[in-house]
Amino acid sequence: MRNLLVGLLMVSALIASAQDRTGPSDDRLVQFTGVVVTGDSLRPVPFTNILIKDSYRGTMSDIHGYFSFVAQKGDTVLFSAVGFQRSSFAIPDSISENKVSMIHVMFTDTVTLKELQVYPWPSREQFAEAFLDLRLDDDSYRNAIS
């Protein structure tokens, strides 16, 4: 009888510990999803960096401009992509659901840089002199013939 009681207690303890113990739900968390598109043609903006301001959390949009992550009500979300102006969106505190979906429009940002020519030597004459003075090892040649 004692073994039966001990076995029954062990089984009930095992069942109780296997139950899903979820904590209280946080009403401030929202699933934030959307698509990032261009302002002129409404084409998707792939690989847009999407970050929550003042935190190290965020994501990146996929090749179709789609993104999804968990944020909190009241968070400010920052959007940035190469060739586009940075922008932001504040998740409202007053929403009643735990999901926020949006289409975020980004506008192109054109930056013109001055022309720059890069040379390894200051002049052609110095390049010719350095090239003619160059002495290469013959190790590869020696290894090939031996």
N, C-alpha and C positions, 0 to 999 in steps of 0.2 A: 504494500500500500504506500509505503514511504517512497519507494522508487517511482511509483506512478505519479505521486504528487510532485516530486522533484522534476520528473520528465515533463509534466504538464506546465510547471512554472518556467522551465527552460524554453519550451515551445512558445508559450505566450510572450516571454521576453524577446525571443527572436522575431516573432511577428510584430510586436510593438516597435522594435528598433528598425524594422524594414519599411515601416510606413513612411510616406512622403511627408516630410516636415518642412513645409514652406512657411516662411516668416510672414509677418503682416505685409500686405501689399502696399507699396509706396505709390500714393496717388500722384506724386510729382513726376514720375517717369513716363515718358511717351516714346512710342516708336516713330521716328522721324524718317520719312521716305520721300523720294522725289526724283525728278529728272532735271539735269542742267542742260539748257539749250542756248543757242546764240540768239542775239537780239534781232539780227537782220534776216536770217533765213530759217530760224527755229530748228536748226540742225543740232544734234546732240554734241555736247562738249565732253569728249572722253578724258578720263584721268584728271578730273578736277579735284584739287585738295579741298577737303571740307573739314574744318576744325571747330571745336567748341572754344569760344574765347575764354582766356584765363584758365585753360586746362590742357592736358596733353592727350585728350581724347578726340577722335575724329575718324574719318575714313577717306576713301578716294572713290570717285565715280568710276563705273566700268566703261567699256568701249562704247556703250550706248547712252552714256550720261546718267545712268541709274545709280542711286545710292540709297542706303538704309542703315540706320544705327539708332541706338537708344540714347536719348537726351533727357533733360529735365525741363519742366515748364519754366519759362523765364530765361533760358539760356540764349545767348547770342551766338549764331552759327556764322562762321567766316568762310567765304568761297574764294578760291584763287586758282588761276590756270594761266599757263604761259600764253601771252598774246591777248589776254583779256584783263579788263579792269577788275580790281578786287571789289567784292561786295559782301554784304552781310544781311542776315535775317534774324529777327528776334522771335523766338517761340512764345506765343502769348501765354500769360498766366491764367487767363480766363477760360481756356478751352475745357470742355466737359469730358471729352473722350481721351483715351490714352494713345491715340494715333494722330499724326499730323502728316498730310501729304501735300506736296507742292510742286509746281513747275517753276524753277528758278532761271531767270533770264540773265545772261551775261553779255556785256558789250565789248567789242574789240578795242584794243588799246595799241595804237601804232606808235612806235618809237623809232626815229631815224638817227642812225649813228654816222659819224664821219668816217670816210674811207681810211683804212689803215693798211699799209703794206709792211709785211713782216719779212725781214731778211736775217739770216744767221750772222752775216758780217756787215759792217757799215757800208762797204762799197764793193763793186764788182772786182776791182783790182785786188782788194784784200782777199776776196773769195778765191780768185784764180791763184794767188800766191799760196794760200793755205792748202788748196787742192793739190797743187804741184808738189808741195813739200810733204804731203801725206805719205807715210810709210806704213804699209799694211803687213801684218805677219804672214809668213808663207806656210803656216802650220797646216792649213786646209790642203794646200797644194802638196805638201810633203806627205800627208796622210793618204791622199788619193793615189799617189804613185807608188807607195810602199805596200 
